[in-house]
Amino acid sequence: MRTSIATVCISGTLADKLHACADAGFDGVEIFEPDLLAAPESPEEIAALAGRLGLSLDLYQPMRDVEGVDEAAFAAVLRRAEAKFQLMRRLGMDLVLCCSNVGTATIDDDAVSADQLRRLGDLAAGYGIRIAFEALAWGRYVDDYRRAWRIVEQADHPAVGVCLDSFHILSRGHDPAGIAAIPGDKIFFVQLADAPRLSMDVLSWSRHHRLFPGEGEFDLADFTARIVEAGYTGPWSLEVFNDTFRQTDPRRTALHARRSLRWLEDAVAREIPDATTHRGDLSMLPDSAAPSGVDFVEVKAEDTSAIEELLGQLGFTSRGRHRTKPVTLWTAGDARVVLNEQHARGWEPRLAAVGLEVDDAEAVDLRMNELRVPRAYRRTYATEERLDGAIAPDGTEVYWAQAADEGDPAWVGEFEHGEAARETAITGVDHVSLSQPWDAIEEATLFYTAGFALRVDSSTDVPGPRGLVASRVLVAPGSTVRLPLNVAPPILASQRAGAALPQHVAFVCDDVRHVARAARERGFAPLEMPANYYDDIAARFDLSEAAVDELRDLHLGYDRDDAGEYLHFYTRTIGEVFFEFVERVDAYAGYGAGTAPVRLTAQGRR
Amino acid sequence: MRTSIATVCISGTLADKLHACADAGFDGVEIFEPDLLAAPESPEEIAALAGRLGLSLDLYQPMRDVEGVDEAAFAAVLRRAEAKFQLMRRLGMDLVLCCSNVGTATIDDDAVSADQLRRLGDLAAGYGIRIAFEALAWGRYVDDYRRAWRIVEQADHPAVGVCLDSFHILSRGHDPAGIAAIPGDKIFFVQLADAPRLSMDVLSWSRHHRLFPGEGEFDLADFTARIVEAGYTGPWSLEVFNDTFRQTDPRRTALHARRSLRWLEDAVAREIPDATTHRGDLSMLPDSAAPSGVDFVEVKAEDTSAIEELLGQLGFTSRGRHRTKPVTLWTAGDARVVLNEQHARGWEPRLAAVGLEVDDAEAVDLRMNELRVPRAYRRTYATEERLDGAIAPDGTEVYWAQAADEGDPAWVGEFEHGEAARETAITGVDHVSLSQPWDAIEEATLFYTAGFALRVDSSTDVPGPRGLVASRVLVAPGSTVRLPLNVAPPILASQRAGAALPQHVAFVCDDVRHVARAARERGFAPLEMPANYYDDIAARFDLSEAAVDELRDLHLGYDRDDAGEYLHFYTRTIGEVFFEFVERVDAYAGYGAGTAPVRLTAQGRR
């Protein structure tokens, strides 16, 4: 499978883009015309640069408004096209995208469009060029790929085929099953983009909100499988118009884009039965079960003693100091908190790493390599457990290790001079909330879905006193791992994400009231929830007065859905991190979204 | 006319919001329930604070899902409502907003909803409370204010009336003429919001994109006039859900919001004939003709000599130094550029001020005072022309002065030791492009529309190599003044707006080729446009080869629309500013949008 990407997907000058795409491992690019027009290099210089970088120039795009016009207008089309064909020869290119007419079409007739495409094909063929005709979702008359194919079929010219773009087809809800009717060799090009399902005009949706495969809600595995099964053997090319990717570092975005195609290749390989001839060289990623739990969380700071005091009050046990590093371990049930003072000069406490338990650590390792995810490194000595990890887009280090059969994982034995684990109602980690820079959330989504087989569970906006916090929850199957990813309002964007919006770890308890009460006896002061909040709980839920009084007394948050109840309390924030303690009654699946705005306001007062 | 604002419009804690609204001169507020729930103050303390600040608490909101439900659900509604009525008594409030049912409605029957509102009214009346029923645009059954009014009419209860919200009515395209059918005393409350016309689901549009009056595309003057004519005498209250205003400084946003109501009061006063009794105390702003031209632009820097050299090359005349300040004047035709080195230590050149010519400077002055716009101050001596100005939201100082009948304005006489103005093909200022911080664009729009009667002419996104630049053009009637306001992509947001995206002044010429050629002879080097750009011009327009060669030779941009042609060239950027020279052939109305991306790329190379 060959990979390609439209230069409009990423930022920078055309030369920047070519370098970034080559470095990221793409085989070729689509030249987006405005990028060429703005480039100081001549077409010959661009062709030479691409050649030197090993990139093929796969598609020149777009040529607009070429068919469905009257003869006078078509004469102008041919004149303009000829100039572009000459330009393409200078670039050494042989395929051009013609989109269905949006601006100048006056004739709604397949025969006219077919005739004009045929004559354009004659002109193109003289330059050794082929035309890929694409139905735009908002084309004036031609807005459906099945109609575009009928027109191409009628044009019946060897230099005229179709271009299929997943966005134009799936955004309109058109059934990709019709792709089977198109001979593979008449599919001249394929453009791939994912997108969230948005209710807005399709042009704005297309121009601003496309995503790389795996980040949105389109079924791209099915779409692409149809194309492969139709016999298409050309490149899989990304065309993603996105306001964020247009401004982020092109090298980073190109790697991110390439990773999305590796994910898609895997998904398509799983979609197409082995037996079919079309599957070709498509390769699956190493199988890796999703994580079965959180192995540890690590808080890093120059001085972690305020965190130690807090964990002690909350019933965690100090399990001692690592035998080779300035690192301590605190545990409660299966919750393990590593406090790290190494290489942390000047750091306020922040969530620096998360460890996940997996069934096959080797497979995750291979998978991360295939996805070209940057790797995390921690020095380990011969007598220590190996620590494999990757760096998530927000900078958090994510490690993975074989799940222990029973009891503590082996690495716990590297900590010395600790106490024996105490009984506690805390049983483990419920969720880990990671604050994301606004320009990393899509990349982070792909990191967790492609790397660890998590899936997007829900998205919501949480109103805080300084703006809306966008929250997207990723979960492992069975909710064994839950990662809410939160983006702070942009006015805070110049700060570190964790400083703008603290991160937190939520620990799950059998009896959160007991944990809260025991902590209070050890001197713990929770984040104070306002009295008005409890008046509202009393108005909304039919709880007894005593039950509400108990919530108020312990500063517990409360929520209920059809499946169960949620009780929880928060610590104060230390540096960039705080903790939450939660109890899920029955099958409550949320995160107490009603309490979060109150919590954000209370945190704003600190 | 009394003014009010929902606390959800602005950022901060509830106490912050009350202070900000009082400082901005609002008479009252709507208490948005989540703000109260998150507040540490008791209801009595909030009531006392509001009293001390002179704010009335006009509306408690929202109460959801109260009607169209079965009897079991309605019993829960009454229980919940009673708790809220008790809370409202503690706040000393007597009006609550009930929105049409979105979540729990199962009965689509006016009679049922009317009966339930009547019973809710009975309960409310016992607490001295009235209910304002509002049709949400996305209500499950009740989504039209006319139906809400039918239900209220049928409920026929003195404690039950309607709330009319401009967004819910105008977003759906419902004709506000129906308001005339509602007796004024049954309109219990009015909520006002403007919005851009967006094609998206109405709930997202409402929750994220509302604007203050005068900033969007709704005809709020007409809407509000209908309400006044119906005999409504309650407060005009703003309810604006907007992602930006939720995070900006609440004091600034509250002033901005209050200004929008002053603008609306004027617009409504002009809409309602004098003779009607309903007009009441509505007061117009002082009449002020829109500006008739640009008086001057000012570039400020510690050292302006690089700008002087450039202006000299371009044919401007040095008209000397100001007699009391380190300021020089350069002119060409009616274009006047003031170079200011005062109080500019460490500044790179930036566009610091714009002077506008107006017909009635005194009226603009009064108008700015009424709008409570912050004033600009420049020291002037007894023998000098007075300089009245205001500070635009982006920090640019905007001055206004009586237009001169003929020749130079009087203040030019304050400059000494200059040369006599030379002949030049430059005739004046075509447009001034001001870079805006992303969180100031709406406030800036209101500043220019309310203060100077400009109007929004067009909006577009310009793709640059580092992201999309959002551009909104404000023009005076007759296009005597054109101000494109540009917002840089957010990745650059941590920089000063002008540093992220340079500002520029475009000068208009009779013969831009002559200006370019003459400048070249004086050593001027324009911003270089790439050869590929000219190949595209040759392909797109039927220009002679000689004509394209001349454009290429002079680095001229070229555009054409149905009305005419546009030829222009750019200087290099110095500090945060550059200049453009344009020639408009016939009635071309644009700004060469096709060239802007090429220009942004060329500027990125500097």
Interface residues (C-beta under 8 A of the other chain):
Chain A: S11 G12 T13 D16 E33 P34 L36 L37 A38 A39 P40 S42 P43 A76 R79 R80 A83 K84 L87 L198 S199 M200 D201 S204 R207 D243 R246 Q247 T248 W438 D439 D461 P463 P465 R466 G467 L468 P489 P490 I491 L492 A493 S494 E528 P530 A531 N532 Y533 D535 D536 A538 A539 R540 D542 P597 V598 L600 T601 A602 G604 R605
Chain B: S11 G12 T13 D16 E33 P34 L36 L37 A38 A39 P40 S42 P43 A76 R79 R80 A83 K84 L87 L198 S199 M200 D201 S204 R207 D243 R246 Q247 T248 W438 D439 D461 P463 P465 R466 G467 L468 P489 P490 I491 L492 A493 S494 E528 P530 A531 N532 Y533 D535 D536 A538 A539 R540 D542 P597 V598 L600 T601 A602 G604 R605
